[in-house]
Every structure is written in structure tokens, then in C-alpha cells.
Amino acid sequence: MKGYSIGDVEILLGLPASTLRFWEKEVPFLTPRKDVFGRRIYSPLDLCVLSRLKYLAQDKGMGLKAAKANLEQEFLAGDQGVKADIIQLKTSLFALVARHRALGTSPFSLPGASDDGKE
């Protein structure tokens, strides 16, 4: 399974690496694995959790503490609507990556930046 580097996640979610590292310390269920060199490798599930945290904490203005509590309740309650949203997000993410690969471009380049087709 391919993972995503912290730089990839910065671009995909628009969150700085410092925020990602801080959230990892504050949110116990956010645990990206690390490679042999200690670099974080984020799974698609990690991206879903981060995306939901970002939505709750920043987009809805809840702050990290409230967003974390809300997300914990969603996990415990097994809210089917949230599960469906996560599955849809994951499907969209994989489709986006596949589309870019088919075009020979990088899905991790910034919009408007020149892309030489290298990943």
C-alpha cells in the first residue's frame, strides 16, 4: 500500500507540516506509521481523519479540542453518515490520484504551478 509523505499531505489538505505534527501529538487516534528513517507515512485512512479534523477544527471553527471530542463521538457512535462521507472522500482521493497518473502529471503539484510530469 502506498503511503503519503508529510509534504504530500501538506499539499493535499492545505495544512502545514507543523500543524500535522502538532495534531499527531494531540489526537491519539491519529498515528501515521514511520519508515526506517523516521519519516511519517500517512495512509488513506489517516488522510480521512485529518480531513475531517480540518473540517471540524478550521472550517466549522470548533478548534482542535472540540473537533477531537466530536470526532471521538463519531467513531464511538458509528455514525453511518460520517462513514459514508469518509468512504466518498477516500474514493474521490483515489480517483484524483488515478486521473493524474493517467495524464502523466503529479497529483501533488500546486494548482497553477508548472508540472514536468515527474513525481
Secondary structure, DSSP 8 states (H G I E B T S, - for coil): ---B-HHHHHHHHT--HHHHHHHHHH-TT---EE-TTS-EEB-HHHHHHHHHHHIIIIIS--HHHHHHHHHHHHHHHT-HHHHHHHHHHHHHHHHHHHHHHHHT--TTS-TTS---S--
